Amino acid sequence: MKLTHHISIRYIGITSVIILFTIPIFYFIILFVMMNSLDETLLFQKQWIEKELETTSPENFISYNNDIFITSGTSKNEKQRIFNQEIYIPEDNEFVTHRVLEFTTVANGKLYHVRFQKSLVETEDLLNSIIAIQSGIFIILLISLFCINRNIKRKVWKPFYKTLTELSNYRVDKQLSLDLQPCKINEINDLNKSVNELTKRNHQLYIEQKEFTENASHELQTPLAIMQSNIDLLLQTSPITEEQALIIENLTEANQRMNKLNKTLLLLTKIDNNQFPNKEPINTRNVILKLLSCYEDISKQKNITLSACLDKETAIYADKTLAEILLGNLLSNAIRHTTQNGMIEIELKKESLRITNTASGKALDPEKLFKRFQKHGTNSHSIGLGLEISKKICNLYGYQIQYSFANNLHCFTLIF
């Protein structure tokens, strides 16, 4: 809408500039035409004066026309002149611009110098009136252009904006297609038809992808469960050598990692498909305290000094499961990557959560930090998806997650 508005304003602006340039040009054209007309009148008056001088004395001639001045001439070589001059008018007590014609003529054997002047007041008044009328017409045309353009824009673009609104509110997980109705504009009809087909295909692809993910996850759970069951049965057989026990332990660990990877990839797919539409207020402090109690044993094993400053009133609106996963990933990463005898600081405010922990090495690579299957330590139990899940949850709810490194400390900041 802003684009079409700017285009309309630009066209109207161009038209306004053209009109602004046209008015002075029109003014000078009219002035030129009127001055030529006035000069022709003066020249006609010149012929009339020369004719009258043949039969009328200059004294009587001047008595009934105060704009004509006839004096004895001094030279026949004086050229005819037409010019403008400011002349003082006693009756009006002001100077008035006149158009003056001066020439010499011979009548009855005598040389005369004639000066004939014509006031430009009436001409200027007429010119100003014409310009005022013309300017009024231009302004009316400009206003009419603006109104017509706005009306056309409203009628032509209304179906487009309706389609845009419907498309903005479209949810691929809830609607089969938009089912946009036809209108009188062929281009908009073609657009609506294409959008209807596109949304229908996208919904079908979404359903197929969702079913595939769910089926794949479900089908993988069965063999994984069978493998774990057989491993448990194998552990119960005897005798078991030390070498066999090591192999069974490795199989158990690999099976658990595969099971965890399967659940995590399924979670990522659900987040991408926005299958967590429900939101509720969640007391962030309570969630953090609950998670810290779960990691208490690990913290004691590594002798980690833990300090927490938690705002009691901080609440976020999100799906409860995703909120626990987000906070759990950040806390578990901090504990997992904190050095022996290190420290962790947690600061929870109304609009942010900051987790700082002692680093066991150099700073993490910001470009790879939130990418899939990127491990930032030597922990074999990590599958490299925790931070990517955290990033996707933040994107889903419009949060920001930031990383910094200073004084051998990792710092993750979550801005709600």
Backbone torsions as a table, in degrees:
resi	resn	phi	psi	omega
1	MET	NA	-37.8	179.2
2	LYS	-65.0	-36.8	-179.0
3	LEU	-62.1	-50.8	179.7
4	THR	-64.8	-35.0	178.2
5	HIS	-63.5	-43.2	180.0
6	HIS	-66.7	-38.4	177.8
7	ILE	-62.7	-44.2	179.6
8	SER	-62.5	-45.2	179.3
9	ILE	-61.5	-37.8	-179.5
10	ARG	-65.6	-45.2	179.3
11	TYR	-63.3	-42.9	178.9
12	ILE	-65.6	-37.4	178.0
13	GLY	-63.8	-42.5	177.8
14	ILE	-62.2	-43.0	178.1
15	THR	-61.6	-40.9	179.8
16	SER	-62.8	-42.7	179.2
17	VAL	-63.3	-41.9	178.1
18	ILE	-60.3	-43.1	179.9
19	ILE	-65.0	-41.8	-179.6
20	LEU	-62.8	-34.8	176.6
21	PHE	-78.0	-29.4	-177.8
22	THR	-70.9	-38.5	-176.2
23	ILE	-59.6	-52.3	178.5
24	PRO	-64.4	-34.8	177.3
25	ILE	-63.8	-44.4	177.8
26	PHE	-61.7	-37.9	179.2
27	TYR	-61.2	-48.0	-177.7
28	PHE	-68.6	-32.3	177.2
29	ILE	-65.2	-47.1	179.3
30	ILE	-63.0	-42.1	179.3
31	LEU	-61.3	-42.1	179.7
32	PHE	-63.2	-44.8	-179.6
33	VAL	-63.8	-42.4	-177.4
34	MET	-70.3	-36.3	177.7
35	MET	-67.2	-39.3	176.1
36	ASN	-62.8	-41.1	178.9
37	SER	-64.3	-40.1	179.0
38	LEU	-66.8	-39.2	178.3
39	ASP	-64.5	-38.2	176.4
40	GLU	-63.3	-38.8	177.0
41	THR	-63.2	-42.3	178.3
42	LEU	-61.9	-42.5	179.6
43	LEU	-66.6	-35.4	174.9
44	PHE	-65.0	-40.0	177.2
45	GLN	-63.8	-34.4	178.3
46	LYS	-60.0	-46.6	179.0
47	GLN	-61.8	-39.1	-179.6
48	TRP	-66.2	-41.5	-179.9
49	ILE	-63.9	-46.0	179.8
50	GLU	-59.7	-37.8	179.2
51	LYS	-69.2	-41.6	-179.1
52	GLU	-67.5	-34.2	-178.7
53	LEU	-64.4	-21.3	179.1
54	GLU	-68.3	-25.3	-174.7
55	THR	-121.5	-10.6	-175.4
56	THR	-127.3	138.9	178.4
57	SER	-72.1	150.7	-179.1
58	PRO	-58.0	-34.8	-178.3
59	GLU	-63.0	-47.8	-179.5
60	ASN	-69.2	-30.6	-178.4
61	PHE	-64.8	-41.7	-176.6
62	ILE	-74.6	-23.2	-172.9
63	SER	-62.6	-27.1	-178.4
64	TYR	-114.2	10.5	175.2
65	ASN	-147.6	101.5	-176.6
66	ASN	-76.2	-5.4	179.3
67	ASP	-93.6	0.9	-179.6
68	ILE	-115.3	127.2	179.9
69	PHE	-124.6	120.9	-177.0
70	ILE	-121.1	123.6	178.3
71	THR	-130.2	168.2	178.7
72	SER	-68.7	135.8	-179.1
73	GLY	-81.8	158.2	-179.3
74	THR	-114.5	-24.4	-178.1
75	SER	-152.1	139.1	178.5
76	LYS	-77.3	-13.1	-174.8
77	ASN	-85.2	0.3	178.6
78	GLU	-65.5	131.3	-178.9
79	LYS	-84.8	151.4	175.4
80	GLN	-69.5	135.5	-178.4
81	ARG	-130.8	139.9	172.2
82	ILE	-127.0	123.6	-175.7
83	PHE	-154.2	169.1	176.2
84	ASN	-98.5	143.6	-179.7
85	GLN	-150.1	138.5	174.1
86	GLU	-81.3	121.7	-176.9
87	ILE	-122.0	133.9	-179.1
88	TYR	-78.9	131.4	179.5
89	ILE	-110.7	108.4	-176.7
90	PRO	-59.7	-40.6	-177.5
91	GLU	-58.6	-38.5	-179.0
92	ASP	-96.5	-8.7	-179.4
93	ASN	53.9	48.4	179.0
94	GLU	-159.1	163.1	176.6
95	PHE	-91.1	135.6	-178.7
96	VAL	-126.2	136.3	179.0
97	THR	-73.5	130.8	178.7
98	HIS	-123.3	151.7	170.4
99	ARG	-97.5	122.3	-170.3
100	VAL	-115.6	137.2	174.4
101	LEU	-120.2	122.6	177.3
102	GLU	-121.5	135.0	179.1
103	PHE	-158.9	166.3	175.7
104	THR	-114.4	146.5	-179.4
105	THR	-149.0	157.3	178.9
106	VAL	-113.9	127.2	179.0
107	ALA	-138.3	128.7	-179.7
108	ASN	54.8	38.2	177.2
109	GLY	77.9	5.9	-179.6
110	LYS	-114.1	147.6	179.5
111	LEU	-95.6	128.2	-179.7
112	TYR	-124.0	144.9	171.5
113	HIS	-105.9	118.7	-174.1
114	VAL	-111.6	133.9	174.7
115	ARG	-125.8	120.3	179.6
116	PHE	-122.8	126.9	-176.6
117	GLN	-124.8	144.9	-177.4
118	LYS	-131.3	125.0	-179.5
119	SER	-66.3	140.3	178.5
120	LEU	-97.2	5.8	-177.8
121	VAL	-60.7	-49.6	-179.5
122	GLU	-63.3	-38.7	178.6
123	THR	-64.1	-44.3	179.8
124	GLU	-65.5	-40.0	177.8
125	ASP	-62.5	-43.3	178.7
126	LEU	-64.2	-41.6	179.5
127	LEU	-63.2	-44.6	179.3
128	ASN	-63.7	-36.8	178.3
129	SER	-65.3	-43.2	179.0
130	ILE	-62.7	-44.3	-179.9
131	ILE	-64.0	-40.9	179.4
132	ALA	-62.7	-43.4	178.6
133	ILE	-64.4	-43.5	-179.6
134	GLN	-64.7	-40.4	178.3
135	SER	-63.9	-40.8	177.3
136	GLY	-60.9	-41.0	178.1
137	ILE	-63.7	-42.6	178.6
138	PHE	-61.8	-42.9	-179.4
139	ILE	-64.8	-42.3	178.1
140	ILE	-62.2	-42.5	177.8
141	LEU	-61.9	-40.7	179.9
142	LEU	-64.8	-45.1	178.4
143	ILE	-63.6	-41.9	178.7
144	SER	-62.7	-41.8	178.2
145	LEU	-60.5	-44.0	179.7
146	PHE	-62.5	-45.7	-178.8
147	CYS	-65.6	-43.4	-179.9
148	ILE	-64.7	-43.7	179.2
149	ASN	-61.8	-42.1	179.9
150	ARG	-66.2	-40.6	-179.7
151	ASN	-66.4	-43.0	179.0
152	ILE	-64.6	-42.2	-179.7
153	LYS	-61.4	-41.8	-179.0
154	ARG	-64.0	-43.3	-177.3
155	LYS	-73.0	-40.3	-175.7
156	VAL	-74.2	-41.3	-173.4
157	TRP	-91.2	-9.2	-179.6
158	LYS	-57.7	-47.3	177.3
159	PRO	-62.2	-34.4	179.6
160	PHE	-65.6	-44.8	179.3
161	TYR	-67.0	-31.9	176.3
162	LYS	-65.2	-43.9	176.6
163	THR	-61.8	-41.8	-179.9
164	LEU	-63.1	-40.6	178.4
165	THR	-65.7	-44.0	178.9
166	GLU	-62.2	-38.8	-179.8
167	LEU	-68.4	-36.4	179.3
168	SER	-67.1	-33.2	-178.7
169	ASN	-89.7	0.4	-176.1
170	TYR	-71.9	135.1	175.7
171	ARG	-120.0	116.1	-175.2
172	VAL	-65.8	-24.1	-178.0
173	ASP	-86.1	-6.5	-176.8
174	LYS	-121.9	-26.2	-175.0
175	GLN	-115.1	139.8	176.1
176	LEU	-70.3	-50.3	176.2
177	SER	-156.7	173.2	-177.8
178	LEU	-77.2	-30.9	-178.3
179	ASP	56.1	53.2	179.7
180	LEU	-71.9	138.3	-176.8
181	GLN	-85.1	151.2	179.1
182	PRO	-70.7	157.2	176.8
183	CYS	-135.0	-172.6	-174.3
184	LYS	-83.3	-8.0	-177.4
185	ILE	-100.2	121.3	-174.7
186	ASN	-62.8	-40.6	-178.1
187	GLU	-64.5	-40.6	178.8
188	ILE	-68.0	-36.3	176.7
189	ASN	-62.0	-42.8	177.6
190	ASP	-63.1	-40.5	178.3
191	LEU	-63.3	-46.2	-179.4
192	ASN	-62.5	-39.0	179.1
193	LYS	-64.0	-43.6	180.0
194	SER	-65.9	-39.7	179.6
195	VAL	-66.3	-41.0	178.1
196	ASN	-59.7	-45.6	179.9
197	GLU	-66.6	-40.2	-178.9
198	LEU	-63.6	-48.1	-179.0
199	THR	-65.6	-34.4	178.0
200	LYS	-65.7	-43.6	178.0
201	ARG	-65.0	-42.1	-179.6
202	ASN	-62.9	-40.0	179.2
203	HIS	-64.8	-41.1	179.7
204	GLN	-65.1	-41.7	178.1
205	LEU	-65.2	-37.1	178.5
206	TYR	-63.1	-44.7	179.9
207	ILE	-62.5	-43.0	-179.5
208	GLU	-65.3	-42.8	179.6
209	GLN	-65.4	-41.2	179.4
210	LYS	-63.1	-45.8	179.9
211	GLU	-64.3	-40.8	179.1
212	PHE	-62.3	-44.8	-178.8
213	THR	-63.1	-45.4	-179.3
214	GLU	-66.2	-41.7	179.5
215	ASN	-66.3	-42.0	179.8
216	ALA	-63.3	-42.9	179.2
217	SER	-64.1	-41.6	-179.2
218	HIS	-67.0	-42.9	-178.6
219	GLU	-67.2	-32.3	178.8
220	LEU	-72.5	-29.9	-178.7
221	GLN	-62.8	-35.8	-177.3
222	THR	-65.5	-53.7	178.4
223	PRO	-64.5	-32.7	177.8
224	LEU	-64.7	-40.7	178.3
225	ALA	-66.7	-39.2	178.8
226	ILE	-64.6	-42.0	178.7
227	MET	-61.1	-45.3	-179.9
228	GLN	-64.8	-38.2	178.8
229	SER	-63.5	-43.7	179.3
230	ASN	-66.1	-36.1	177.7
231	ILE	-64.5	-41.7	178.0
232	ASP	-62.9	-40.0	178.0
233	LEU	-65.9	-37.4	179.2
234	LEU	-64.8	-35.3	178.4
235	LEU	-65.8	-26.6	-177.1
236	GLN	-83.8	-11.4	178.3
237	THR	-78.3	157.7	179.7
238	SER	-145.9	153.8	-2.6
239	PRO	-81.9	154.6	177.8
240	ILE	-119.0	124.7	179.6
241	THR	-77.8	166.6	179.0
242	GLU	-63.3	-37.0	179.4
243	GLU	-66.7	-41.4	177.8
244	GLN	-64.8	-40.3	179.1
245	ALA	-61.3	-39.2	178.8
246	LEU	-65.8	-40.7	178.8
247	ILE	-64.9	-42.9	179.3
248	ILE	-63.0	-38.5	178.8
249	GLU	-63.8	-42.3	178.7
250	ASN	-65.0	-39.7	177.7
251	LEU	-64.2	-41.6	179.1
252	THR	-61.9	-45.1	179.9
253	GLU	-63.1	-44.6	179.7
254	ALA	-64.0	-39.4	179.3
255	ASN	-65.4	-40.4	178.6
256	GLN	-65.8	-41.0	178.6
257	ARG	-65.3	-39.2	178.4
258	MET	-65.5	-40.8	178.6
259	ASN	-64.5	-41.9	178.7
260	LYS	-66.2	-41.3	178.9
261	LEU	-62.9	-40.6	179.2
262	ASN	-61.6	-46.0	-179.8
263	LYS	-67.4	-37.2	-178.5
264	THR	-69.0	-42.6	178.0
265	LEU	-65.1	-36.0	176.0
266	LEU	-64.4	-40.0	178.1
267	LEU	-63.7	-43.0	178.2
268	LEU	-59.7	-42.8	179.3
269	THR	-62.8	-41.6	179.3
270	LYS	-65.7	-37.8	177.8
271	ILE	-65.8	-44.0	178.7
272	ASP	-61.5	-35.1	-179.6
273	ASN	-86.8	4.2	178.1
274	ASN	54.7	51.2	179.8
275	GLN	-93.9	20.9	175.3
276	PHE	-125.9	64.7	-174.5
277	PRO	-75.3	-20.7	-174.9
278	ASN	-77.7	136.1	177.7
279	LYS	-126.1	147.1	177.0
280	GLU	-151.7	153.5	177.5
281	PRO	-69.1	129.4	-177.2
282	ILE	-123.3	126.4	177.2
283	ASN	-74.1	105.2	-174.5
284	THR	-63.2	-37.2	-178.6
285	ARG	-61.0	-44.2	-179.3
286	ASN	-64.5	-39.1	179.1
287	VAL	-63.7	-43.8	-179.2
288	ILE	-64.0	-43.2	179.4
289	LEU	-62.8	-39.5	178.3
290	LYS	-63.7	-42.4	179.9
291	LEU	-68.1	-40.0	179.7
292	LEU	-62.5	-35.5	177.6
293	SER	-65.7	-32.3	178.3
294	CYS	-70.8	-31.2	-178.6
295	TYR	-95.6	12.5	-174.7
296	GLU	-63.6	-42.6	-177.8
297	ASP	-63.5	-43.9	179.9
298	ILE	-63.2	-40.5	-179.8
299	SER	-63.0	-39.4	179.4
300	LYS	-68.8	-37.4	179.4
301	GLN	-61.9	-37.3	-179.1
302	LYS	-93.0	1.6	179.7
303	ASN	53.7	49.2	-178.1
304	ILE	-86.4	130.5	174.8
305	THR	-84.2	117.6	-174.7
306	LEU	-112.8	126.2	175.4
307	SER	-127.7	134.4	-176.2
308	ALA	-134.7	129.8	173.7
309	CYS	-119.4	102.0	-170.0
310	LEU	-116.5	124.5	176.2
311	ASP	-73.2	128.4	-175.6
312	LYS	-71.4	-26.2	-172.3
313	GLU	-95.9	1.5	-178.0
314	THR	-71.0	127.4	178.5
315	ALA	-139.9	144.0	175.8
316	ILE	-122.4	154.1	178.7
317	TYR	-105.1	109.5	-177.7
318	ALA	-163.0	173.4	171.8
319	ASP	-69.5	135.3	-173.8
320	LYS	-61.0	-42.4	-179.6
321	THR	-62.3	-45.9	-179.5
322	LEU	-66.4	-37.4	178.7
323	ALA	-62.2	-42.5	178.9
324	GLU	-66.9	-37.5	178.3
325	ILE	-65.9	-44.0	-179.3
326	LEU	-60.4	-53.4	-178.7
327	LEU	-67.4	-36.7	179.5
328	GLY	-64.0	-40.6	179.2
329	ASN	-63.0	-43.7	-179.2
330	LEU	-65.8	-42.8	-179.3
331	LEU	-69.6	-43.3	-179.7
332	SER	-64.6	-37.7	176.8
333	ASN	-63.4	-41.9	179.8
334	ALA	-62.0	-45.4	-179.3
335	ILE	-68.5	-41.7	-176.8
336	ARG	-65.0	-36.9	-174.0
337	HIS	-101.1	7.1	175.1
338	THR	-81.7	138.6	-178.7
339	THR	-69.5	162.6	175.7
340	GLN	-59.6	135.9	-177.9
341	ASN	63.5	24.0	179.2
342	GLY	-86.6	-166.7	-178.6
343	MET	-140.1	153.0	176.5
344	ILE	-131.7	131.5	177.1
345	GLU	-117.2	130.3	178.8
346	ILE	-121.2	124.1	179.4
347	GLU	-126.0	114.9	-178.7
348	LEU	-110.9	121.3	175.6
349	LYS	-117.1	-179.2	-176.3
350	LYS	-64.4	-30.9	-174.8
351	GLU	-122.0	7.8	-178.0
352	SER	-158.9	159.2	174.4
353	LEU	-134.1	127.0	-179.8
354	ARG	-121.8	127.5	178.8
355	ILE	-121.2	118.7	-178.9
356	THR	-118.6	135.0	179.1
357	ASN	-141.7	154.7	179.8
358	THR	-66.4	131.9	-177.2
359	ALA	-85.2	147.8	176.1
360	SER	-100.4	3.2	-179.0
361	GLY	-166.5	-149.6	-178.4
362	LYS	-83.1	179.4	-179.2
363	ALA	-66.2	152.6	177.9
364	LEU	-79.2	155.8	179.8
365	ASP	-80.5	112.1	-177.4
366	PRO	-60.2	-29.2	-177.4
367	GLU	-73.8	-26.3	-178.6
368	LYS	-106.6	-2.5	-169.4
369	LEU	-60.7	-43.2	-173.9
370	PHE	-107.2	20.3	179.3
371	LYS	-93.6	156.8	-174.7
372	ARG	-68.6	139.9	175.9
373	PHE	60.6	30.9	174.8
374	GLN	-100.4	113.5	178.8
375	LYS	-96.4	137.9	-177.3
376	HIS	-116.3	22.8	178.3
377	GLY	-160.9	-172.9	-178.5
378	THR	-100.3	8.6	-177.9
379	ASN	-69.4	118.7	-177.7
380	SER	-75.8	-15.6	-178.9
381	HIS	-81.7	-15.0	-179.8
382	SER	-77.7	138.9	178.4
383	ILE	-106.2	0.8	174.0
384	GLY	75.2	27.8	-179.3
385	LEU	-121.0	-6.1	-174.2
386	GLY	-61.6	-48.6	-177.9
387	LEU	-71.9	-31.4	176.7
388	GLU	-66.4	-40.4	176.6
389	ILE	-62.2	-42.0	178.8
390	SER	-61.2	-42.4	-179.9
391	LYS	-64.5	-41.6	-179.6
392	LYS	-67.6	-36.7	176.9
393	ILE	-65.3	-40.4	177.1
394	CYS	-62.5	-43.2	178.4
395	ASN	-63.1	-36.7	-179.0
396	LEU	-63.5	-38.7	-176.2
397	TYR	-105.1	4.8	177.1
398	GLY	77.9	21.2	176.1
399	TYR	-83.7	169.1	175.0
400	GLN	-123.3	135.9	176.4
401	ILE	-121.6	127.1	-174.6
402	GLN	-127.2	149.4	178.9
403	TYR	-125.1	141.4	175.0
404	SER	-145.6	160.5	-179.1
405	PHE	-139.2	125.2	179.3
406	ALA	-158.4	142.3	177.8
407	ASN	54.7	39.8	179.0
408	ASN	60.5	35.3	179.3
409	LEU	-128.4	129.6	169.7
410	HIS	-82.7	139.0	179.2
411	CYS	-136.7	119.2	173.9
412	PHE	-108.9	128.6	-179.5
413	THR	-119.4	126.9	178.3
414	LEU	-110.3	118.5	-178.5
415	ILE	-106.3	120.6	-176.6
416	PHE	-79.2	NA	NA
